[in-house]
């Protein structure tokens, strides 16, 4: 695969992906996966709650927030359709992973940086679960990127760095064209990478590259707001739970996320994004 910036495809919502989003009349919630979003402690649950809401809106059958005991009341007062499990430490996460019905995980948004984070990532990847790695996970491995790459290599993983996180994980690629950098990073890490920015790039370990071009009528500048990336991570996780392969989950979520942002426009806050999905789904024929 060539690594020049010209060798790419535009991210679109293909007919095949629309069909994969559809729910049939003979299906029930367990046919659409069970996503788990791991949360930080008290006062740090907002990002995970945004991600969980997005996973539910994207059509996941069930969503659970894994929450430390210190934050259980905080989360329980905010959520209804999303379930709650106490997850204080890696041992509790191991218990969750024993249930293979929990088929996709999201960790990073508001989770907290450090050894606990690294241990949880190792457990999830070791169990070969589909997983979105975002935010605090990427920071937790910034001093040893190779350790992260060893965990995610050839696993069903989507990493979602913004430019700062990308620079810390791939310092030698930070000055390159973002499309070239994203492709080389995905091939190095051995997983799918969605590089956030004014232009979104999605690359897989085989060198494929999709680009969401924000120019013209597809522009969505009001996505530049706190929590927008947490919603995107949740959308990807939800699609992984529904059976999308990592690159399709990342590209489909990127398209839907931008479309929601474009439609809401000025005044957008992150909470608006999941609520825009039903109208988009209706328009594409779901």
N, C-alpha and C positions, 0 to 999 in steps of 0.2 A: 504493500500500500504506500503510495506516495505521501510525503508529509508536507507538500506545499499547501499554501492557504487557499488555493483555488479548487482543490479536490474535495468537494463537500456536497451535501444535498440539503435542500430547504426542509425544515421541520414543518410538516403539515398534519392535519387530522385525516388520515387516509380512510377509505371505506372499510378496510379490514379492521382498523382500530375502532371505528365507530361501532362496528358489529360486535367487537370484543367488549365494548362498554354496555351493550344491551343486556337486559335481564329478561329471561324467558318465563312464560307463565307457569311452566312445570318445575321451576327452580325455587329453592328456599334460601334463607339467609346463610346457611352453612355451605351452600354452593359458591359463595362469593368471598370466602376467606375470612380470616380473623387477624386483624392488625393489632399490634401492641406498640404503644409509644411510651418510652421511659421518661419520667419527669425528674426534675430537680426537687429540692426541698422547699420548705415554707417560703413564700414570697418569690419563688422562682418557677412557678408552674404554668405561667401564662403561655410560654412558647410551646410547651408540650400540649396544652389544651387547644391551642390553635391548630397544631398538627393533627391532633386526634379528630377535631371537628372536620378538617379537610378530608381526612381519610374516610370518615363516615359519609360525607357529602359526595365523594367520588364513587360511592357505590359499594364499599366494603360491607360484607354481611354483618360483622361484629367488630367493635373497636374497644380495646381495653387500655386504660392508662395505668402504667406501673408506677406507683407513687410511694415515696418514703412515708413512714408513719407520721412524721412531723407535719406533713402537708395533706393528709387524708381529708381532714375537715374542710380545708380550703378548696380542694378539688370537688369534694362531694357537694358543696354548696353551689357549684358552678355548672355541674354536668348532670344530665338526665339519661339520654340515650346511650352515652358512653359509659362503659363499665369501669370498675375500679378494683385494682389489686395492690396489696401492700408489697412493695419491693424496696427493702432497706439496703440491701447489699448483694454482692454477687451470688451468695448462697441462695437467697430468695429468687434471684433470676434463674439460677439453675433449676429450681423447682418449676418455674414457668416453662422453661425449655423442655421439660419432660413431657409436656402436653403438645403433641405434634400437630394439633389443630390450630395452634397459634403459629401461623405460617409466614408472617412478615413483621419485621421490627423496625422501629425508627428510634435512633438514639443520638443525642447531641443537643437539640434545642433546649436550652436552660438546664441541662443535666448537671453541669459542674465539671471542672477540669481536674485531672489528676489520676492517681493510681486506680481508684474505684472505677472511673470511666474506662481506662485501658483494660481492666480485668473484665468488665462487662462486654466490651467489644470482642475480646478473645473468646468468651463463652459463646456469644451469638454466632460468630464466624465459625467457631469450632463445631457448632451444631448444624452448620450449613444452611442456616435460615436466610431467606431473602432479607436484606437489611439496607436501610438508608443511613448513611453516616454523615452527620452534619455538625456544624458549629463547634461545640465544646469537644467533640471527639477529635476533630481535626487539629484543634489547638493542643489537646492532650498528647498528641504524637508529633508535635512540631519539632521536638528536640531529637526524635528518632524516627523519621519517616519510614525507614526501611523495615522497622518492626511492624508498622501498620501495613505496608505492602505485603509482608510475609503472611499476615492474617487474612487479607482480602484476596490474594492471588487466586484466580480461577474460581471465585465464589460468586453467588448471585448478589452482588453488592453495587449500590450506587453511592458515590461520594459527591457531595454538593458544595464545593468550596466557593466562597467569593474570592476576589482577587487577592486580598490580604492573606487569607488562609492558604490559597494556592501557592503564593510566594513562599510561605514558610515550609510547605511540604516539598515544593519543587523549585528551589531557589535558582537553579541554573536555567530554568525555563521561563522565569518571570518576565524577562525582557523580550521574549519572542512574540510574534503575532499570536493573539489568543487562540485562534483556530489551530495553528500548528502546535502551540503549547498544550492545549487540551488533548489533542490526539496523542502526542508523545507521552504525556502523563498517564493516560489510560493504558497505553501499551506497557509502560514501565510498571504501573501498579497492578495490572492484570485484572482490572474491573472497569465498570462504566463510570465515567466522570461527567458531571454536569457543572460547567464553569459559568457562574453567574456574573452578570455585568450588564452594560447597556446593550450588549448582544450576548445571547445565550448559546453556548456550544455544548453539544453532547457527543462524547466519543466513547467507543467501546475498545475492549482489549485487542480486537483484531484490526484496529485502525480505521474503522468506519467513523464518519464525522457528519453530524447534523447541526445546522445552524438555524436559530430563530432570529431573523433579521427584523429589528424593531422599527425600520424606517417606514415612512408613509402611513398608510391606513392601519398597519399592524402595530404602530407605536403605542406603548403603554408606559409613559414616563411616570405616572402616579403610583407605580409599583415600588418606587423608591421610598419606602416607609417601613417603620419598625414592624417586624412580625411577618412581612410578606414572604421571606425565605422560609420561615417555619411552616407556613401554609403550603408552600411548594413541596417541602420535605414530606409533609403528611399526605399530600396528593400522590406523590410517587409511592410512598409506603402502601397506600390503599390500593393502588393499581398492582403492585407486587403481590399483595394479598389476593387479589382477584385473578392472578395467574399470568399477568403480563411479564415477559422477560425484561431484565433490567433496562436495556436500551429503549425498548418500546414504552416502558413505564415512564422513563425520564423524558422522552420526547413528547409523549402524549400529555403528561402533566405540564411540561413547559408550554405547550400550545394552549391548553385550557387555562392555565394560570395567566398567560398574557392576554387571552381573550377576555377573561373576567376583568382584568385590570383595565383593558381598553374600554370595556362597556361601562364600568363604574366611573372612570375618569376622575376629574378634580374632586378632592374631598375624600378620596379613598382611604380607608383604614383597613388593616389586615383582616379584621373580623368580617368585612364585607365580602371578601373573596369567595369563601365556600358558599355563601348565600346566593352568589351570582350563577352558580353551576346549574341549578334546575332549568333556568330559562335558556341557557346555552344548550343543554341536553335536548330540550324540547325543539329547539330550532334545527338541530342536526338530525332529528327524527327518532329520538329514543322514547 
